[in-house]
């Protein structure tokens, strides 16, 4: 299962992999701007402390991806 979430000009690509019935391991990758799979910023990152239900997996990966973008971009000025 796969989902893409736009955030602050980046895309957070979330992939769920089934490990048991109704439980998934989850990875995410950030793309956009100058980020690519060839550098550490665009690396595929596995979310720890799983497996998760699908709903929790998407939520945890989205929050982790947003936090990573916030670290790359700095504080968001409103």
KASULSUL-V34902 format. One line per field, one symbol per residue. ss: DSSP state (H for helix, E for strand, C for the rest). phi: phi as a letter, one per 20 degrees, with the letter a starting at -180 (. if undefined). Layout:
ss=???
phi=???
This chain:
ss=CEEEEEECCEEEEEEEEEEECCEEEEEEEEEECCECCCCHHHCCEECCCCCECHHHHHHHHHHHHHHHHHHHHCCCCC
phi=.bbdcfblndcdedcdcfdbfmccecccbdcpldebfedffdffdeeemefcfgffgfffffffffffffffenfeee
